[in-house]
């Protein structure tokens, strides 16, 4: 049996952040998910060798095209706006469409379908796995991360970043929902995050900060 190619980082994160197997609903506020997905899209370009990160600033190291259309569109935006170099600026800009665009990429890959509520059309779309042939692949990212943390398994660099972004937007309690094992798993997570390369750490740190600001703003406006 041939192995399937890995999903792009943002696609994996979407499948962690969205309950695509049962409810079709986000596991967090979509704004927080959008910020984390924006960080994942930037990190995809770091992995592709097109983007350098130093502290909170981004530099395009090569405008050479990348194969994936969504990653290529993000790279084109960065090239077209060289005056904007800070990670928070790009997180805020990309967040407005990150959920929809990453979902569209998963739909194009045949993993998800979009369900639009018929009666309450103002409500957000639901996203569910396309059919039973892709159920395992759609459900795999959160199970893979959970298994790595519980078993203290070595984690590949892309999954290290996936864990950092998931933790930064508040998904760790969802991954580690058993109090009996949470403490040791969180200790291992902390060790994994300490080993994350500096450029990726910078993106993850800014995602955490932006999500925290967004949550605080929401609570302030609500109350």
N, C-alpha and C positions, 0 to 999 in steps of 0.2 A: 504494500500500500504506500503510495507516495505521500510525503508529508506536505501539509499545506503551508504556504508562505505566511510569516507572521503578519498580523494586522498592524497598520500604522498606530503610533502611540496614542493619538487622539481618539481613534476608533476603540482601542482597548479601554481607554478611560471612559468613554461614553457607555460602554457595556458594563462597567463597574458602577457608574453613577446613575444609570437608568434601569429600572426593573423591567427588562424587556421580555422576561419569561412569564410573568403573571399579570401585573396590573397595567403595564405600559406607561407607568408614571415615573417621574424623577424621584430619586431617593433624597434629594436636597432641593432647596430653592433653585430654579433654573438659572438665576443670575450667578449664583456661586458656581454652578456647573459650567456655565459659559466662560467664566474667568479661568477656571482650571483647564478647560478645553483650549482656550487661547494660549495658555502657557504650553500646553502639549503641542500645539501647532508650531510655536516658536522652537520648541525643543526638537521637533522633527527636522527642522532646517539645521540645527546644530549637529544632529546625527548625520545629516546628509553632507556636512562640510561646507555649508553655504553661509553660516552665521556664526560669528564669534561673540562671546559675552564676557565683559569685564565689569565687575561690580554690577551696576544696574543699567549699563549701556550696551547697546547692540551695534554690531558692525557687520555689514554684508561683506563676506570675504570673496564671494564669487557669484556673479549674476547668471552663471551657466544654468540652463533649465534643469529641472528635476522631473522625473517621469509622472509623478502623481499630480493631477490637475489642481487639487485643492492646495497642496504644498506649493505648487508653481504660482498660484494666484497670491498666496501670502508673500512669497518671495518677490513677486512683481510689485506688490504694495510697498514693501520695504525699500526696494530699489527706487521707486517713484517718489518716495518721501524721505530723502536722506537727512532732512532737517530734524526729523523725529527719531531720537535714538534711545529713549529710555524704555525700560521694560514696562513700567506702569502705563505709559502712554499707549503702547501697543496692546497690552491686555485690555484696556478700556475700549480701544477701537475695534479689536477683533471680537470682543465679547458679544457685540450686538447681533452677530449672525453666526457665532460659532456653533451653537447647538444645531441650528437648521443645516448648516453646511456639512458638519460632521455626520449628522443623521443621513443627509443625502448621499454621502460617500458610502455609508453602510448599506443604504437601500440599493445603490448602484452595484454594490458587491453581492447583492442577493441575500444579505443576512437579516435585514429588517424590512418591515412594512410600516407605513404611516397610516394611522386610523384617525380620521377627523370626526369629532363628536357631531352627531346630526342635529340634536336638539339645541345644544348650547354652543353655537359656532364660535363664540368669543373665547371659549376655553381652549387651552393649548392642545396640540395634537398628542396622541398616544403613539408610542413606538413599541412594536413587538417583533419577536423573531418571525422570519418569513414563513417557515414551515418546519415540520419535524426533522427534515434532513439537515437543517442548520442549527437545530436547538442546542446541541452540544457545543458548537463553536461559539454561539452567542452567549451561552452561560459560562464558558470557560474562564474568561479573564478574572472575575471576582473569586472563583474557586481556586484558580492558580495562585493568586496573591495570598488568599487565606491559607492555602496549604503550605506555601513557602514560609509564612510567618509562624505557623503552628509547628512545623517540622524543623524550623531553623535551617532551611535549605539554602545553598548558595543562590544568589539572585543575579541574573544578567543585568547589564547596565540599563537597558530599556525598561525592564521591570523595576529597577531601582528608582528610575524617574517616575514611573507609573505609581509606585508606592508613595513617593514624595508628593506628587500632585494630589493623589487621593487623600493623603493625610492633610495636606494644606487646605483643602476645601471642606474637610470635616467628615470624610467617609470612613475613617478608621473604625469608629464604633459600629458601623454597619458590617464591615469585614470581620471584626472581632466581637461578635454579639454574644459570646459565651463568657460570662464573668470568671468562670473557673480557670480559663486559660489566657485571659486578656493580659494580665500583668507580664508574664514571661514573653508573650508574643510582642507586646509593646516595647519591651527591653530589646528584643532582637530587631524590631523595626528601627529603633533609635540607632542601633549599631549600623544597620544598612544605610540609613540616611547620612550618618557621619562619613561613610565611604563614598558618597556620591561626588563626582567631579565638580570642581568649583563653578564652572559655567552653568551646569544644570542646577546646582544648589542655588545660584543667584536667581534663576527663573522661578524655582519652587518657592523661595523665600518671598519673592514679590507677589506670587499668587496668593500665598497665605495672608500677606498684608492686605492685599486688595480685597480678598474675601472677608477678612475681618472688618475692614472699613465699610463694605457693602452691608454686612449684617448689622453693624452699629447704626448705619444710616436708616436701614429699614425699621429697626426698633425705635429709633428716635422719632421718625415720621409717624409710626403707628401709634405711639403712646404720647 
